[in-house]
Amino acid sequence: MSDLFYDAAPNATRVAPEREPERHYPEKPEAVTLFGTCVVDLFFPEAGLDAIRLLEREGVRVHFPQEQSCCGQPAWTSGYRDEAKAVARAQLEILDRSGLPVVVPSGSCAGMFRHHYRALFADEPDTLKRVEALAERTYELTEFLLKVCKVQLSDRGAPSKIALHTSCSARREMNTHLHARELLRQLESVDRVDHDHESECCGFGGTFSVRMPEVSGAMVKDKTRSLMDSGAVEMVTADGGCLMNINGSLEKQKERFRGRHLASFLWERINGASEGEVA
């Protein structure tokens, strides 16, 4: 085999990208814009509503522009730059109108705003300035609750054991797996258990799961087995794409174990409400 195959930094594919410096967090604003994401809007609307409730509980008014759609990530990660740029430009126009902080209930979509829009519009200096401004005022939901709102949660739920799934983008681009853990630590009756595949991809990857279904299916099966073997009664995650993929696999396997969005889990715990009930 050619030596060129090994002509790369040792373990290059196993080393996480360098984390960005610790952000400077502002004082809690009076209002924010919620970017709901297309997956939450289409498949988990209750998670979007619970995100709004959590923010309003902290005294923050929430704007939800009805014209918002997708952040452009599926097209971008699939190599369709022009299509991604068109979608991203539309979101930029919408989010620029108010200039408010943007809160996103998804690490991957927040990462698209904060990091990948810069690459997408690198050849447009004027647009890039607007993209830089958007990046600085974009926060993933758990990050915003913890670091900006400095939320304090009081657990009113029954004792429960849960596993946390942290998406690849949440870990690499937004560091929000740490934020989620810290929020869950505030819930006295919740025992978060580790599972041996937490840092591994669930196999979704947007169009990756469509283009390479056998590989994706094997990855998510490993993930679901790890979750069920952890001793947890359910899984929570702050990323709708992963939630859709993992729950879909569990349903296909005819397993009763399920996951749900962290926003809904937090809202239920602090209100002592049964699932689906609004306090």
VOPAGU-2260 file (C-alpha; in pm, 1 decimal, decimal comma):
REM VOPAGU-2260
SITE   aa  ch    i         X         Y         Z
SITE  MET   A    0       0,0       0,0       0,0
SITE  SER   A    1     127,1     347,6     -84,4
SITE  ASP   A    2     290,6     545,9     193,9
SITE  LEU   A    3      74,8     839,8      82,1
SITE  PHE   A    4    -216,9     671,3     256,0
SITE  TYR   A    5     -47,4     751,6     587,8
SITE  ASP   A    6      68,0    1100,5     488,0
SITE  ALA   A    7    -140,2    1275,3     752,1
SITE  ALA   A    8    -106,1    1394,4    1109,3
SITE  PRO   A    9    -117,7    1100,4    1353,9
SITE  ASN   A   10    -475,9    1028,6    1459,6
SITE  ALA   A   11    -586,7    1337,4    1268,7
SITE  THR   A   12    -942,5    1213,3    1230,4
SITE  ARG   A   13    -968,1    1137,8    1602,2
SITE  VAL   A   14    -869,9    1478,8    1734,0
SITE  ALA   A   15   -1150,1    1723,5    1805,1
SITE  PRO   A   16   -1111,1    2072,4    1655,0
SITE  GLU   A   17    -968,0    2335,1    1886,4
SITE  ARG   A   18   -1244,0    2486,5    2093,3
SITE  GLU   A   19   -1318,7    2854,1    2051,2
SITE  PRO   A   20   -1225,0    3081,1    2343,5
SITE  GLU   A   21   -1477,1    3119,5    2624,0
SITE  ARG   A   22   -1750,0    3354,9    2509,5
SITE  HIS   A   23   -1824,3    3682,7    2679,2
SITE  TYR   A   24   -2187,7    3661,8    2778,6
SITE  PRO   A   25   -2404,3    3973,4    2797,4
SITE  GLU   A   26   -2664,7    4065,5    3054,1
SITE  LYS   A   27   -3003,2    3903,0    3004,9
SITE  PRO   A   28   -3190,7    4085,5    2726,1
SITE  GLU   A   29   -3554,9    4186,1    2737,9
SITE  ALA   A   30   -3632,4    3996,7    2416,5
SITE  VAL   A   31   -3488,8    3736,9    2179,1
SITE  THR   A   32   -3571,9    3577,8    1847,8
SITE  LEU   A   33   -3628,7    3202,0    1857,3
SITE  PHE   A   34   -3505,0    3021,9    1548,0
SITE  GLY   A   35   -3715,8    2708,6    1579,2
SITE  THR   A   36   -3533,4    2495,1    1316,8
SITE  CYS   A   37   -3714,7    2300,3    1046,2
SITE  VAL   A   38   -3693,4    1968,6    1234,7
SITE  VAL   A   39   -3847,8    2110,2    1552,7
SITE  ASP   A   40   -4115,0    2289,6    1350,3
SITE  LEU   A   41   -4212,7    1980,2    1151,7
SITE  PHE   A   42   -4156,2    1693,6    1395,0
SITE  PHE   A   43   -4126,4    1826,8    1751,6
SITE  PRO   A   44   -4336,2    2145,5    1774,0
SITE  GLU   A   45   -4394,7    2085,8    2145,4
SITE  ALA   A   46   -4019,8    2126,5    2200,3
SITE  GLY   A   47   -4032,1    2467,4    2033,2
SITE  LEU   A   48   -4325,0    2570,1    2251,4
SITE  ASP   A   49   -4147,3    2447,0    2563,7
SITE  ALA   A   50   -3836,2    2641,4    2464,9
SITE  ILE   A   51   -4051,7    2953,7    2447,1
SITE  ARG   A   52   -4203,0    2875,1    2787,3
SITE  LEU   A   53   -3859,2    2830,4    2942,2
SITE  LEU   A   54   -3743,9    3165,0    2805,3
SITE  GLU   A   55   -4061,3    3346,3    2910,5
SITE  ARG   A   56   -4022,9    3198,7    3258,4
SITE  GLU   A   57   -3697,5    3394,9    3279,7
SITE  GLY   A   58   -3875,3    3716,1    3185,2
SITE  VAL   A   59   -3756,5    3716,6    2823,5
SITE  ARG   A   60   -4004,7    3807,2    2548,5
SITE  VAL   A   61   -3979,8    3573,9    2251,0
SITE  HIS   A   62   -4022,6    3674,8    1886,8
SITE  PHE   A   63   -4087,7    3400,0    1634,2
SITE  PRO   A   64   -4076,3    3525,0    1273,0
SITE  GLN   A   65   -4319,6    3313,5    1076,8
SITE  GLU   A   66   -4111,9    3334,5     756,4
SITE  GLN   A   67   -3814,1    3146,6     903,4
SITE  SER   A   68   -3738,5    2806,1     755,8
SITE  CYS   A   69   -3414,3    2606,6     741,6
SITE  CYS   A   70   -3067,8    2732,6     838,1
SITE  GLY   A   71   -2925,7    2582,8     517,5
SITE  GLN   A   72   -2719,8    2314,7     685,9
SITE  PRO   A   73   -2850,3    2013,3     484,5
SITE  ALA   A   74   -2753,3    2175,0     154,9
SITE  TRP   A   75   -2419,9    2299,7     292,5
SITE  THR   A   76   -2306,3    1964,7     431,9
SITE  SER   A   77   -2414,2    1793,5     108,4
SITE  GLY   A   78   -2196,2    2021,5    -101,6
SITE  TYR   A   79   -2470,9    2233,6    -256,5
SITE  ARG   A   80   -2311,7    2570,4    -186,8
SITE  ASP   A   81   -2535,3    2787,3    -405,7
SITE  GLU   A   82   -2853,5    2634,3    -265,9
SITE  ALA   A   83   -2723,2    2666,7      90,5
SITE  LYS   A   84   -2634,0    3030,0      29,4
SITE  ALA   A   85   -2983,7    3108,8     -99,2
SITE  VAL   A   86   -3146,6    2956,9     208,1
SITE  ALA   A   87   -2896,4    3119,0     444,4
SITE  ARG   A   88   -2942,3    3460,3     282,9
SITE  ALA   A   89   -3318,1    3439,8     342,1
SITE  GLN   A   90   -3266,5    3358,8     711,4
SITE  LEU   A   91   -3012,5    3638,9     746,0
SITE  GLU   A   92   -3263,0    3889,5     607,4
SITE  ILE   A   93   -3525,6    3773,7     857,1
SITE  LEU   A   94   -3296,5    3766,9    1160,1
SITE  ASP   A   95   -3140,6    4104,9    1079,1
SITE  ARG   A   96   -3472,8    4286,9    1099,3
SITE  SER   A   97   -3481,8    4299,8    1477,3
SITE  GLY   A   98   -3114,3    4258,1    1557,6
SITE  LEU   A   99   -3216,5    4063,2    1866,9
SITE  PRO   A  100   -3016,3    3777,1    2017,4
SITE  VAL   A  101   -3105,0    3452,6    1838,3
SITE  VAL   A  102   -3174,8    3144,7    2050,7
SITE  VAL   A  103   -3170,9    2806,0    1877,1
SITE  PRO   A  104   -3293,6    2475,7    2029,5
SITE  SER   A  105   -3032,7    2280,1    1833,2
SITE  GLY   A  106   -2654,7    2269,0    1856,6
SITE  SER   A  107   -2610,6    2190,9    1487,8
SITE  CYS   A  108   -2823,8    2480,3    1362,0
SITE  ALA   A  109   -2667,0    2722,2    1611,1
SITE  GLY   A  110   -2327,5    2601,3    1488,2
SITE  MET   A  111   -2432,9    2673,2    1130,4
SITE  PHE   A  112   -2504,4    3035,5    1222,5
SITE  ARG   A  113   -2193,8    3080,6    1435,7
SITE  HIS   A  114   -1938,0    2904,4    1219,9
SITE  HIS   A  115   -2041,8    2789,1     875,0
SITE  TYR   A  116   -2214,8    3106,1     754,5
SITE  ARG   A  117   -1869,6    3266,7     771,9
SITE  ALA   A  118   -1735,6    3013,8     520,8
SITE  LEU   A  119   -2049,7    3032,6     309,5
SITE  PHE   A  120   -2024,6    3410,0     262,8
SITE  ALA   A  121   -1645,4    3445,8     274,2
SITE  ASP   A  122   -1646,6    3593,7     -77,9
SITE  GLU   A  123   -1902,8    3866,4       9,2
SITE  PRO   A  124   -1734,9    4121,2     242,6
SITE  ASP   A  125   -2050,0    4325,1     312,0
SITE  THR   A  126   -2261,6    4018,3     382,4
SITE  LEU   A  127   -1981,6    3870,5     590,7
SITE  LYS   A  128   -2002,8    4166,6     830,5
SITE  ARG   A  129   -2370,0    4088,2     888,7
SITE  VAL   A  130   -2287,0    3719,5     929,8
SITE  GLU   A  131   -2023,3    3803,7    1192,2
SITE  ALA   A  132   -2279,0    4009,2    1383,7
SITE  LEU   A  133   -2533,2    3725,3    1367,6
SITE  ALA   A  134   -2272,1    3475,8    1489,1
SITE  GLU   A  135   -2196,3    3688,1    1794,6
SITE  ARG   A  136   -2561,2    3712,1    1896,6
SITE  THR   A  137   -2648,5    3344,9    1834,9
SITE  TYR   A  138   -2688,0    3106,5    2130,0
SITE  GLU   A  139   -2793,7    2746,2    2162,5
SITE  LEU   A  140   -3090,7    2717,3    2401,0
SITE  THR   A  141   -2915,4    2546,9    2693,8
SITE  GLU   A  142   -2620,0    2784,3    2658,4
SITE  PHE   A  143   -2850,4    3086,2    2672,3
SITE  LEU   A  144   -3048,7    2959,8    2971,5
SITE  LEU   A  145   -2736,7    2877,0    3167,8
SITE  LYS   A  146   -2490,8    3150,7    3072,9
SITE  VAL   A  147   -2712,5    3447,6    2991,8
SITE  CYS   A  148   -3028,2    3388,4    3198,5
SITE  LYS   A  149   -2830,3    3217,1    3475,3
SITE  VAL   A  150   -3133,9    2996,9    3525,9
SITE  GLN   A  151   -3195,7    2817,8    3853,5
SITE  LEU   A  152   -3419,5    2512,7    3822,5
SITE  SER   A  153   -3625,3    2359,9    4100,6
SITE  ASP   A  154   -3715,8    1997,1    4036,9
SITE  ARG   A  155   -4078,7    1905,6    4102,9
SITE  GLY   A  156   -4075,3    1566,9    3930,3
SITE  ALA   A  157   -4054,6    1211,6    4057,5
SITE  PRO   A  158   -3712,2    1042,0    4079,7
SITE  SER   A  159   -3591,3     942,8    3734,0
SITE  LYS   A  160   -3282,1     805,7    3563,5
SITE  ILE   A  161   -3199,2     950,3    3222,8
SITE  ALA   A  162   -2925,6     933,7    2960,2
SITE  LEU   A  163   -2809,8    1238,7    2768,0
SITE  HIS   A  164   -2737,8    1226,4    2396,3
SITE  THR   A  165   -2510,5    1506,6    2277,4
SITE  SER   A  166   -2494,8    1564,7    1904,6
SITE  CYS   A  167   -2163,8    1585,9    1719,2
SITE  SER   A  168   -2218,6    1955,6    1640,5
SITE  ALA   A  169   -2321,0    2034,9    1998,1
SITE  ARG   A  170   -1993,2    1890,5    2121,8
SITE  ARG   A  171   -1752,8    2014,2    1854,2
SITE  GLU   A  172   -1896,3    2350,0    1755,5
SITE  MET   A  173   -2096,1    2478,9    2051,3
SITE  ASN   A  174   -1960,5    2292,2    2355,5
SITE  THR   A  175   -2321,7    2262,3    2468,9
SITE  HIS   A  176   -2294,8    1906,2    2597,5
SITE  LEU   A  177   -2142,8    2069,2    2905,9
SITE  HIS   A  178   -2428,4    2317,9    2931,7
SITE  ALA   A  179   -2688,4    2040,7    2915,6
SITE  ARG   A  180   -2509,6    1842,9    3185,3
SITE  GLU   A  181   -2497,1    2146,1    3411,4
SITE  LEU   A  182   -2868,9    2213,9    3370,5
SITE  LEU   A  183   -2955,9    1852,3    3445,0
SITE  ARG   A  184   -2734,8    1867,5    3753,5
SITE  GLN   A  185   -2973,7    2127,5    3897,0
SITE  LEU   A  186   -3258,5    1873,3    3898,0
SITE  GLU   A  187   -3236,5    1705,8    4236,9
SITE  SER   A  188   -3440,7    1397,4    4152,7
SITE  VAL   A  189   -3281,2    1329,8    3815,3
SITE  ASP   A  190   -2993,0    1084,7    3794,0
SITE  ARG   A  191   -2799,8    1128,5    3469,0
SITE  VAL   A  192   -2621,9     806,6    3378,7
SITE  ASP   A  193   -2328,7     779,0    3140,4
SITE  HIS   A  194   -2346,0     548,3    2841,7
SITE  ASP   A  195   -2046,3     421,3    2650,3
SITE  HIS   A  196   -2148,4     568,6    2312,2
SITE  GLU   A  197   -2231,2     922,6    2426,4
SITE  SER   A  198   -1950,4    1088,4    2229,8
SITE  GLU   A  199   -2021,2     888,3    1913,8
SITE  CYS   A  200   -2238,4     998,5    1623,7
SITE  CYS   A  201   -2592,0     860,7    1612,5
SITE  GLY   A  202   -2556,1     806,3    1236,8
SITE  PHE   A  203   -2796,4    1077,4    1124,1
SITE  GLY   A  204   -2574,2    1344,0     970,6
SITE  GLY   A  205   -2861,8    1480,2     762,3
SITE  THR   A  206   -2831,5    1340,9     410,3
SITE  PHE   A  207   -2558,7    1099,2     525,2
SITE  SER   A  208   -2832,9     872,4     659,1
SITE  VAL   A  209   -2998,7     877,2     315,7
SITE  ARG   A  210   -2684,8     829,8     108,5
SITE  MET   A  211   -2528,7     561,8     330,0
SITE  PRO   A  212   -2825,4     395,0     501,4
SITE  GLU   A  213   -2643,7      72,2     593,4
SITE  VAL   A  214   -2362,8     254,6     774,2
SITE  SER   A  215   -2604,9     498,9     933,6
SITE  GLY   A  216   -2832,1     215,0    1045,3
SITE  ALA   A  217   -2545,4      30,2    1209,5
SITE  MET   A  218   -2433,0     344,6    1391,6
SITE  VAL   A  219   -2774,9     425,8    1530,9
SITE  LYS   A  220   -2825,3      65,0    1636,1
SITE  ASP   A  221   -2503,9      84,8    1840,5
SITE  LYS   A  222   -2628,4     411,0    1988,8
SITE  THR   A  223   -2971,4     276,8    2084,7
SITE  ARG   A  224   -2822,9     -37,5    2236,8
SITE  SER   A  225   -2587,8     173,2    2448,1
SITE  LEU   A  226   -2874,9     390,9    2565,6
SITE  MET   A  227   -3093,9      96,4    2662,5
SITE  ASP   A  228   -2806,6     -81,6    2837,7
SITE  SER   A  229   -2729,7     226,8    3047,6
SITE  GLY   A  230   -3013,8     165,0    3291,1
SITE  ALA   A  231   -3185,2     492,3    3198,6
SITE  VAL   A  232   -3561,7     502,3    3154,7
SITE  GLU   A  233   -3539,7     757,4    2873,3
SITE  MET   A  234   -3298,7     966,5    2669,8
SITE  VAL   A  235   -3293,9    1345,3    2638,6
SITE  THR   A  236   -3115,8    1552,5    2376,4
SITE  ALA   A  237   -3104,2    1912,7    2260,5
SITE  ASP   A  238   -3085,4    1822,5    1890,5
SITE  GLY   A  239   -3400,7    1740,8    1695,7
SITE  GLY   A  240   -3226,6    1564,9    1406,0
SITE  CYS   A  241   -3061,0    1313,0    1636,8
SITE  LEU   A  242   -3386,4    1271,0    1828,7
SITE  MET   A  243   -3575,1    1189,3    1509,4
SITE  ASN   A  244   -3309,4     938,7    1402,6
SITE  ILE   A  245   -3275,2     763,6    1738,3
SITE  ASN   A  246   -3648,7     741,3    1803,2
SITE  GLY   A  247   -3704,1     616,9    1448,9
SITE  SER   A  248   -3455,4     336,2    1503,1
SITE  LEU   A  249   -3610,4     244,1    1838,7
SITE  GLU   A  250   -3954,3     230,6    1677,9
SITE  LYS   A  251   -3822,5      11,0    1397,2
SITE  GLN   A  252   -3668,4    -221,2    1656,6
SITE  LYS   A  253   -4006,1    -229,1    1835,3
SITE  GLU   A  254   -3844,4    -105,6    2157,5
SITE  ARG   A  255   -4041,1      93,3    2414,1
SITE  PHE   A  256   -3743,2     309,3    2511,4
SITE  ARG   A  257   -3767,4     661,8    2368,8
SITE  GLY   A  258   -3600,4    1000,0    2373,4
SITE  ARG   A  259   -3733,1    1353,7    2381,8
SITE  HIS   A  260   -3609,1    1706,7    2349,9
SITE  LEU   A  261   -3434,4    1853,6    2651,1
SITE  ALA   A  262   -3658,1    2163,1    2644,3
SITE  SER   A  263   -3968,5    1950,8    2701,9
SITE  PHE   A  264   -3795,4    1745,1    2969,8
SITE  LEU   A  265   -3686,7    2055,8    3161,7
SITE  TRP   A  266   -4028,8    2218,1    3136,4
SITE  GLU   A  267   -4196,9    1905,9    3271,1
SITE  ARG   A  268   -3953,9    1868,4    3560,5
SITE  ILE   A  269   -3986,2    2224,3    3687,7
SITE  ASN   A  270   -4365,2    2211,5    3669,4
SITE  GLY   A  271   -4423,7    1861,5    3804,1
SITE  ALA   A  272   -4649,2    1800,8    3502,4
SITE  SER   A  273   -4699,9    1470,8    3324,5
SITE  GLU   A  274   -4561,6    1445,4    2972,1
SITE  GLY   A  275   -4755,5    1662,7    2731,7
SITE  GLU   A  276   -4926,1    1858,2    3008,7
SITE  VAL   A  277   -4877,6    2233,4    3019,6
SITE  ALA   A  278   -4858,6    2375,6    3369,9
